Amino acid sequence: MKRSEVNRILEEADAFIRSFGFKLPPFAYWSPAEMRARRAEIDRIINARMGWDITDYGQGNFAGLGLFLFTLRNGTAADLQNNTGFCYAEKIMISRQDQISPMHRHIFKTEDIINRGGAVLALEMFESGADGKIDRRAPVPVIVDGVKRMQKPGEVLRLAPGESVTLCPGIWHKFWGEGGDVLIGEVSALNDDLTDNIFEDPIGRFATVEEDVPPTHLLVSDYEKYLG
């Protein structure tokens, strides 16, 4: 992806989020220079990888295979190991119409996926077999707004605005906006995008960015390069 495209997506995403009365925290709007100037006081943001995130899963087709995310709060591996209590995470995401977030599962993370507004959020889900791979015959246990239910393997769950589903570790899932763009909330256990995403196909989690213009705001995947 070109940086100019990333900058445009950030601007469009911010406008979409605001249209639902949801506002991002102040650090979302800091420039790269301001983040560098405040580096000594933002260890939590950097180490927990809080902030802007755009991915095309390394495939160069954001409109067809991609996702916008902003991590609002998150713990770190040290929090989890030390049982400090900061072992949860929250994200706001945008899934555009027919834009696929590809089939994947998590090893450790339990998550609530919430339709915060817009169109219908569609999810296709499978249970894991003993080998961790997709089991295309087993029913899929999920909790939809506190109600237990069993999905048929590969059955599409459709969530209207206000509805949510709880996914436990091992549940394979992909999702997309159906009939329009969707604002998605995620409330979960600690989020680790570096090690806790297992994809069905051998794809990458983060986009490769071509620097054709300066960044308006840094992505979490930029932090090491720009901030150390």
RATAFEN-V111915 format. One record per pair of residues at least 24 apart in sequence whose C-alpha atoms are under 10 Angstrom apart, sorted by the first residue. I is the first residue (numbers start at 1). GAP is how many residues later the second one is. Records with the same first field share a line. If there is no record, write none. Layout:
I: GAP, GAP
This chain:
1: 53, 54, 55, 57, 58, 59, 60, 61, 206, 207, 208, 209, 210, 211
2: 58, 205, 206, 207, 208, 209, 210, 211
3: 205, 206, 207, 208, 209, 210, 211, 212, 213
4: 205, 206, 207, 208, 209, 210, 211, 212
5: 57, 204, 205, 207, 208
6: 47, 48, 49, 201, 203, 204, 205, 207, 209, 210, 211, 212, 213
7: 206, 207, 208, 209, 210, 211
8: 208
9: 45, 59
10: 42, 43, 44, 58, 59, 60, 206, 207, 209
11: 205, 206
13: 55, 56, 57, 80, 81, 170
14: 56
16: 78, 102, 165, 166, 167
17: 75, 76, 77, 99, 100, 165, 166, 167
19: 98, 99
20: 96, 97, 98, 163
22: 70, 94, 161
24: 27, 46, 47, 48, 68
25: 26, 47
27: 24, 45, 190
28: 24, 42, 43, 44, 189, 190, 191
29: 187, 188, 189
30: 186, 187, 188
31: 184, 185, 186, 187
32: 182, 183, 184, 185, 186, 187, 190, 191, 194, 195
33: 184, 185, 193, 194
34: 183
35: 182, 183, 188, 191, 192
36: 187, 190, 191, 192
37: 190
39: 188, 189
44: 29, 30, 31, 32
45: 26, 27, 28, 29, 30, 175, 178
46: 174, 177, 178, 181, 182
47: 27, 28, 29, 30, 173, 176, 177
48: 24, 25, 26, 27, 28, 29, 31, 41, 142, 143, 144, 172
49: 24, 25, 26, 27, 142, 143, 144, 170, 171, 172, 173, 174
50: 24, 25, 39, 40, 41, 169, 170
51: 40, 166, 167, 168, 169, 170, 172
52: 39, 40, 41, 165, 166, 167, 168, 169, 170
53: 40, 153, 154, 165, 166, 167, 168, 169
54: 39, 40, 151, 152, 153, 165, 166, 167
55: 46, 149, 150, 151, 152, 153, 154, 164, 166
56: 44, 45, 147, 148, 149, 150, 151, 152
57: 44, 45, 145, 146, 147, 148, 149, 150, 151
58: 145, 146, 147, 148, 149, 150, 151
59: 144, 145, 146, 147, 148, 149
60: 147, 148
61: 38
62: 34, 37, 38, 39, 145
63: 32, 33, 34, 35, 36, 37
64: 32, 33, 34, 35, 36, 37, 112
65: 30, 31, 33, 34, 35, 36, 37, 111
66: 28, 29, 30, 33, 34, 35, 36, 110, 139, 140, 141
67: 26, 27, 28, 29, 32, 33, 34, 35, 108, 109
68: 24, 25, 26, 27, 28, 33, 115, 116
69: 24, 25, 26, 114, 115, 116, 117, 150
70: 24, 115, 149, 150
71: 115, 120, 149
72: 114
73: 114, 117, 118
74: 113, 114, 115, 116, 117, 118
75: 114, 115, 116, 117
76: 114, 115, 116
77: 113, 114, 115
79: 111
80: 109, 110
86: 103, 104
87: 101, 102, 103, 104
88: 99, 100, 101, 102, 103
89: 97, 98, 99, 100, 101, 102, 103
90: 95, 96, 97, 98, 99, 100, 101
91: 93, 94, 95, 96, 97, 100
92: 24, 91, 92, 93, 94, 95
93: 89, 90, 91, 92, 93
94: 24, 82, 83, 87, 88, 89, 90, 91
95: 24, 26, 27, 80, 81, 82, 83, 85, 86, 87, 88, 89
96: 25, 80, 81, 82, 83, 84, 85, 86, 87
97: 24, 79, 80, 81, 82, 83, 84, 85
98: 24, 77, 78, 79, 80, 81, 82, 83
99: 76, 77, 78, 79, 81, 82
100: 74, 75, 76, 77
101: 72, 73, 74, 75, 76
102: 70, 71, 72, 73, 74, 97, 98, 99, 101
103: 31, 68, 69, 70, 71, 72, 95, 96, 97, 98
104: 30, 66, 67, 68, 69, 70, 71, 92, 93, 94, 95, 96, 97
105: 27, 28, 29, 62, 63, 64, 65, 66, 67, 68, 69, 91, 92, 93, 94, 95
106: 61, 62, 63, 64, 65, 66, 67, 85, 86, 87, 89, 90, 91, 92, 93
107: 25, 61, 62, 63, 64, 88, 89, 90, 91
108: 60, 61, 62, 81, 82, 83, 84, 87, 88, 89
109: 58, 59, 60, 61, 79, 80, 81, 82, 83, 87, 88
110: 56, 57, 58, 59, 60, 61, 77, 78, 79, 80, 81
111: 54, 55, 56, 57, 58, 75, 76, 77, 78, 79, 80
112: 31, 32, 33, 52, 53, 54, 55, 56, 73, 74, 75, 76, 77
113: 31, 46, 50, 51, 52, 53, 54, 71, 72, 73, 74, 75
114: 30, 31, 45, 46, 47, 48, 49, 50, 51, 52, 68, 69, 70, 71, 72, 73
115: 43, 44, 45, 46, 47, 48, 49, 50, 62, 67, 68, 69, 70, 71
116: 43, 44, 45, 46, 47, 48, 66, 67, 68, 69, 70
117: 43, 44, 45, 46, 64, 65, 66, 67, 68
118: 42, 43, 44, 59, 60, 61, 62, 63, 64, 65, 66
119: 40, 41, 42, 58, 59, 60, 61, 62, 63, 64
120: 37, 38, 39, 40, 41, 43, 56, 57, 58, 59, 60, 61, 62, 63
121: 35, 36, 37, 38, 39, 40, 42, 43, 54, 55, 56, 57, 58, 59, 60, 61, 62, 63
122: 34, 35, 36, 37, 38, 52, 53, 54, 55, 56, 57, 60
123: 31, 32, 33, 34, 35, 36, 42, 49, 50, 51, 52, 53, 54, 55
124: 27, 28, 29, 30, 31, 32, 33, 34, 48, 49, 50, 51, 52
125: 26, 27, 28, 29, 30, 31, 32, 42, 46, 47, 48, 49, 50
126: 25, 26, 27, 28, 29, 44, 45, 46, 47, 48
127: 24, 25, 26, 27, 42, 43, 44, 45, 46
128: 41, 42, 43, 44
129: 41, 42
132: 38, 39, 40, 66
133: 37, 38, 39, 65, 66, 67
134: 36, 37, 38, 39, 66
135: 36, 37
140: 27, 31, 32
141: 25, 26, 27, 30
142: 24, 25, 26, 29
143: 24, 25
169: 27
170: 28
172: 26, 27, 28
173: 26, 27
174: 25, 26
